[in-house]
Amino acid sequence: MNQVLFLSFLFILFAVLIILLKPNLLFVLFALEIILLGINLNFIFASIFLDDFLGQYITLILFSVAALDTAIGLVIILNYYNLRYATQSFNFNIKG
């Protein structure tokens, strides 16, 4: 159960870092990926502990969602950088 406590701590740490260090959009995207990884690993450990495959199936679905989230997020950030030459969230204006 030490793994579950560590991964829960990882989830809480990066959630707090997203709130505190909001200006950099790339950091927010990477912190979101670490949060999703911690959630996925908690599902895997719970699945192994309970001897059930449901957690592993949910993890496969969440990995695909995390990959899609990263791809779309990076495309948005790169397009914004090409327009404005900045990745700070206080400069982020969707209107153009």
Helices and strands as residue ranges (DSSP letters): H 2-20, H 25-50, H 54-84, G 89-91
